[in-house]
Amino acid sequence: MLNRSSSTIRDELAAGTSQRRNQRVGAIMGLLALGMLGMAYAAVPLYQMFCQATGYGGTTQRVTKASEKILDRVVTVRFDANVNGLSWSFEPVVRTVEVRIGENKLAFYRATNTSDRPLVGTSSFNVSPDIAGSFFNKLECFCFQEQRLEPGETIDLPVSFYVDPAIEDDKDGRKVKEITLSYTFYPVDKPKAAAVAPAVSLGSGG
């Protein structure tokens, strides 16, 4: 039986230590990767919450009650409609409205499923200029849930809103004379079971 030299033993011990160190590093990197992935998924709802709370990027606010104060100043609200990858036509029923600050207003968009099969869509939204996002309040909106349209079906989609009188207390906000409310509809591949249109159905064409 051959005796191993002390140098060979030291080499083997060093190799074992290095292997264990590499395993620990690999495990740590794996945990970091999982953590970063989890943060990436969490970042989307957190970012949306941040935008809705601050109006960042023109994100509008969702409220539960109307304004208690209506001012004399009038702003023009323009309505914009877009579709991305969805076989719908989509447009505002009225392009512009004049609204007093604090006055609750009801507007409608019109959507038609131009395909030969049922389609579910969801909408993103923002206002411009961005500063107006902090003061543009929605009481009700079709954008709060997914919308399902049958082939050829046309519906009117409501949005109830007002411009917060607090805009007058903001040095940049008080300069705003026009606000554009913009929606973009996207297809939903896996719609929720409750996807409905809280709107006025105008029936199917044809």
Contacts in CASP RR format, 6 or more apart in sequence:
PFRMAT RR
TARGET T0000
AUTHOR 0000-0000-0000
METHOD contacts of the structure
MODEL  1
MLNRSSSTIRDELAAGTSQRRNQRVGAIMGLLALGMLGMAYAAVPLYQMF
CQATGYGGTTQRVTKASEKILDRVVTVRFDANVNGLSWSFEPVVRTVEVR
IGENKLAFYRATNTSDRPLVGTSSFNVSPDIAGSFFNKLECFCFQEQRLE
PGETIDLPVSFYVDPAIEDDKDGRKVKEITLSYTFYPVDKPKAAAVAPAV
SLGSGG
48 59 0 8 1.000
50 56 0 8 1.000
51 57 0 8 1.000
51 58 0 8 1.000
51 59 0 8 1.000
52 59 0 8 1.000
52 60 0 8 1.000
52 61 0 8 1.000
52 62 0 8 1.000
54 134 0 8 1.000
55 61 0 8 1.000
55 130 0 8 1.000
55 133 0 8 1.000
55 134 0 8 1.000
56 130 0 8 1.000
57 126 0 8 1.000
57 130 0 8 1.000
57 133 0 8 1.000
58 126 0 8 1.000
58 127 0 8 1.000
58 128 0 8 1.000
58 129 0 8 1.000
58 130 0 8 1.000
58 131 0 8 1.000
58 132 0 8 1.000
58 133 0 8 1.000
58 136 0 8 1.000
59 125 0 8 1.000
59 126 0 8 1.000
59 133 0 8 1.000
60 125 0 8 1.000
60 126 0 8 1.000
60 127 0 8 1.000
60 133 0 8 1.000
60 136 0 8 1.000
60 137 0 8 1.000
60 138 0 8 1.000
60 161 0 8 1.000
60 181 0 8 1.000
61 133 0 8 1.000
61 134 0 8 1.000
61 135 0 8 1.000
61 136 0 8 1.000
61 137 0 8 1.000
61 138 0 8 1.000
61 164 0 8 1.000
62 137 0 8 1.000
62 138 0 8 1.000
62 141 0 8 1.000
62 144 0 8 1.000
63 137 0 8 1.000
63 138 0 8 1.000
63 139 0 8 1.000
64 139 0 8 1.000
65 139 0 8 1.000
66 104 0 8 1.000
66 139 0 8 1.000
66 162 0 8 1.000
67 102 0 8 1.000
67 103 0 8 1.000
67 104 0 8 1.000
67 137 0 8 1.000
67 162 0 8 1.000
67 164 0 8 1.000
67 165 0 8 1.000
69 102 0 8 1.000
69 165 0 8 1.000
70 100 0 8 1.000
70 101 0 8 1.000
70 102 0 8 1.000
70 103 0 8 1.000
70 165 0 8 1.000
71 100 0 8 1.000
71 101 0 8 1.000
71 102 0 8 1.000
71 165 0 8 1.000
71 168 0 8 1.000
72 100 0 8 1.000
73 100 0 8 1.000
73 101 0 8 1.000
73 168 0 8 1.000
74 98 0 8 1.000
74 99 0 8 1.000
74 100 0 8 1.000
74 101 0 8 1.000
75 98 0 8 1.000
75 99 0 8 1.000
75 101 0 8 1.000
75 163 0 8 1.000
75 176 0 8 1.000
75 177 0 8 1.000
75 178 0 8 1.000
75 179 0 8 1.000
76 96 0 8 1.000
76 97 0 8 1.000
76 98 0 8 1.000
76 99 0 8 1.000
76 177 0 8 1.000
76 178 0 8 1.000
76 179 0 8 1.000
77 96 0 8 1.000
77 97 0 8 1.000
77 98 0 8 1.000
77 99 0 8 1.000
77 105 0 8 1.000
77 107 0 8 1.000
77 161 0 8 1.000
77 163 0 8 1.000
77 178 0 8 1.000
77 179 0 8 1.000
77 180 0 8 1.000
77 181 0 8 1.000
78 95 0 8 1.000
78 96 0 8 1.000
78 178 0 8 1.000
78 179 0 8 1.000
78 180 0 8 1.000
78 181 0 8 1.000
79 92 0 8 1.000
79 94 0 8 1.000
79 95 0 8 1.000
79 96 0 8 1.000
79 97 0 8 1.000
79 107 0 8 1.000
79 109 0 8 1.000
79 180 0 8 1.000
79 181 0 8 1.000
79 182 0 8 1.000
80 92 0 8 1.000
80 180 0 8 1.000
80 181 0 8 1.000
80 182 0 8 1.000
80 183 0 8 1.000
81 90 0 8 1.000
81 91 0 8 1.000
81 92 0 8 1.000
81 109 0 8 1.000
81 182 0 8 1.000
81 183 0 8 1.000
82 90 0 8 1.000
82 182 0 8 1.000
82 183 0 8 1.000
82 184 0 8 1.000
82 185 0 8 1.000
83 89 0 8 1.000
83 90 0 8 1.000
83 184 0 8 1.000
83 185 0 8 1.000
84 184 0 8 1.000
84 185 0 8 1.000
84 186 0 8 1.000
85 186 0 8 1.000
85 187 0 8 1.000
86 119 0 8 1.000
86 121 0 8 1.000
86 185 0 8 1.000
86 186 0 8 1.000
86 187 0 8 1.000
87 113 0 8 1.000
87 114 0 8 1.000
87 115 0 8 1.000
87 119 0 8 1.000
88 111 0 8 1.000
88 112 0 8 1.000
88 113 0 8 1.000
88 114 0 8 1.000
88 119 0 8 1.000
88 121 0 8 1.000
88 149 0 8 1.000
88 185 0 8 1.000
89 111 0 8 1.000
89 112 0 8 1.000
89 114 0 8 1.000
90 109 0 8 1.000
90 110 0 8 1.000
90 111 0 8 1.000
90 112 0 8 1.000
90 183 0 8 1.000
90 185 0 8 1.000
91 109 0 8 1.000
91 110 0 8 1.000
92 107 0 8 1.000
92 108 0 8 1.000
92 109 0 8 1.000
92 110 0 8 1.000
93 107 0 8 1.000
93 108 0 8 1.000
93 109 0 8 1.000
93 110 0 8 1.000
93 156 0 8 1.000
94 107 0 8 1.000
94 108 0 8 1.000
97 105 0 8 1.000
97 107 0 8 1.000
99 105 0 8 1.000
99 162 0 8 1.000
99 163 0 8 1.000
101 163 0 8 1.000
101 164 0 8 1.000
101 165 0 8 1.000
101 167 0 8 1.000
101 168 0 8 1.000
102 162 0 8 1.000
102 163 0 8 1.000
102 164 0 8 1.000
102 165 0 8 1.000
103 162 0 8 1.000
103 163 0 8 1.000
104 139 0 8 1.000
104 160 0 8 1.000
104 161 0 8 1.000
104 162 0 8 1.000
105 160 0 8 1.000
105 161 0 8 1.000
105 162 0 8 1.000
106 158 0 8 1.000
106 159 0 8 1.000
106 160 0 8 1.000
107 158 0 8 1.000
107 159 0 8 1.000
107 161 0 8 1.000
107 181 0 8 1.000
108 156 0 8 1.000
108 157 0 8 1.000
108 158 0 8 1.000
108 159 0 8 1.000
108 200 0 8 1.000
109 142 0 8 1.000
109 156 0 8 1.000
109 157 0 8 1.000
109 159 0 8 1.000
109 183 0 8 1.000
110 154 0 8 1.000
110 155 0 8 1.000
110 156 0 8 1.000
110 157 0 8 1.000
110 202 0 8 1.000
111 147 0 8 1.000
111 149 0 8 1.000
111 154 0 8 1.000
111 155 0 8 1.000
111 157 0 8 1.000
111 185 0 8 1.000
112 149 0 8 1.000
112 152 0 8 1.000
112 153 0 8 1.000
112 154 0 8 1.000
112 155 0 8 1.000
113 119 0 8 1.000
113 149 0 8 1.000
113 150 0 8 1.000
113 151 0 8 1.000
113 152 0 8 1.000
113 153 0 8 1.000
113 154 0 8 1.000
114 152 0 8 1.000
115 151 0 8 1.000
115 152 0 8 1.000
116 151 0 8 1.000
117 151 0 8 1.000
118 148 0 8 1.000
118 149 0 8 1.000
118 150 0 8 1.000
118 151 0 8 1.000
119 148 0 8 1.000
119 149 0 8 1.000
119 187 0 8 1.000
120 146 0 8 1.000
120 147 0 8 1.000
120 148 0 8 1.000
120 149 0 8 1.000
120 187 0 8 1.000
120 188 0 8 1.000
120 191 0 8 1.000
120 195 0 8 1.000
121 146 0 8 1.000
121 147 0 8 1.000
121 148 0 8 1.000
121 185 0 8 1.000
121 186 0 8 1.000
121 187 0 8 1.000
121 188 0 8 1.000
121 191 0 8 1.000
121 195 0 8 1.000
122 143 0 8 1.000
122 146 0 8 1.000
122 147 0 8 1.000
122 185 0 8 1.000
122 186 0 8 1.000
122 188 0 8 1.000
123 142 0 8 1.000
123 143 0 8 1.000
123 147 0 8 1.000
123 183 0 8 1.000
123 184 0 8 1.000
123 185 0 8 1.000
123 186 0 8 1.000
124 143 0 8 1.000
124 183 0 8 1.000
124 184 0 8 1.000
124 186 0 8 1.000
125 141 0 8 1.000
125 143 0 8 1.000
125 181 0 8 1.000
125 182 0 8 1.000
125 183 0 8 1.000
125 184 0 8 1.000
126 133 0 8 1.000
126 182 0 8 1.000
127 133 0 8 1.000
127 136 0 8 1.000
127 179 0 8 1.000
127 180 0 8 1.000
127 181 0 8 1.000
127 182 0 8 1.000
128 179 0 8 1.000
128 180 0 8 1.000
128 182 0 8 1.000
129 176 0 8 1.000
129 179 0 8 1.000
131 170 0 8 1.000
131 172 0 8 1.000
131 173 0 8 1.000
131 176 0 8 1.000
132 163 0 8 1.000
132 167 0 8 1.000
132 173 0 8 1.000
132 176 0 8 1.000
132 179 0 8 1.000
134 164 0 8 1.000
134 167 0 8 1.000
134 170 0 8 1.000
135 163 0 8 1.000
135 164 0 8 1.000
135 166 0 8 1.000
135 167 0 8 1.000
135 170 0 8 1.000
135 173 0 8 1.000
136 161 0 8 1.000
136 163 0 8 1.000
136 164 0 8 1.000
136 179 0 8 1.000
136 181 0 8 1.000
137 161 0 8 1.000
137 162 0 8 1.000
137 163 0 8 1.000
137 164 0 8 1.000
138 159 0 8 1.000
138 160 0 8 1.000
138 161 0 8 1.000
139 160 0 8 1.000
139 161 0 8 1.000
139 162 0 8 1.000
140 158 0 8 1.000
140 159 0 8 1.000
140 160 0 8 1.000
140 198 0 8 1.000
141 158 0 8 1.000
141 159 0 8 1.000
141 160 0 8 1.000
141 161 0 8 1.000
142 157 0 8 1.000
142 158 0 8 1.000
142 159 0 8 1.000
142 197 0 8 1.000
142 198 0 8 1.000
142 199 0 8 1.000
143 159 0 8 1.000
143 183 0 8 1.000
145 192 0 8 1.000
145 194 0 8 1.000
145 195 0 8 1.000
145 196 0 8 1.000
145 198 0 8 1.000
146 188 0 8 1.000
146 191 0 8 1.000
146 192 0 8 1.000
146 194 0 8 1.000
146 195 0 8 1.000
147 155 0 8 1.000
147 157 0 8 1.000
147 185 0 8 1.000
147 195 0 8 1.000
147 196 0 8 1.000
147 197 0 8 1.000
147 199 0 8 1.000
148 191 0 8 1.000
148 195 0 8 1.000
148 196 0 8 1.000
148 197 0 8 1.000
149 155 0 8 1.000
149 197 0 8 1.000
150 204 0 8 1.000
151 204 0 8 1.000
152 203 0 8 1.000
152 204 0 8 1.000
152 205 0 8 1.000
152 206 0 8 1.000
153 201 0 8 1.000
153 202 0 8 1.000
153 203 0 8 1.000
153 204 0 8 1.000
153 205 0 8 1.000
154 201 0 8 1.000
154 202 0 8 1.000
154 203 0 8 1.000
154 204 0 8 1.000
154 205 0 8 1.000
155 197 0 8 1.000
155 199 0 8 1.000
155 200 0 8 1.000
155 201 0 8 1.000
155 202 0 8 1.000
155 203 0 8 1.000
156 199 0 8 1.000
156 200 0 8 1.000
156 202 0 8 1.000
157 197 0 8 1.000
157 199 0 8 1.000
158 198 0 8 1.000
158 199 0 8 1.000
158 200 0 8 1.000
159 181 0 8 1.000
161 181 0 8 1.000
163 179 0 8 1.000
167 173 0 8 1.000
167 174 0 8 1.000
167 176 0 8 1.000
168 174 0 8 1.000
188 195 0 8 1.000
END
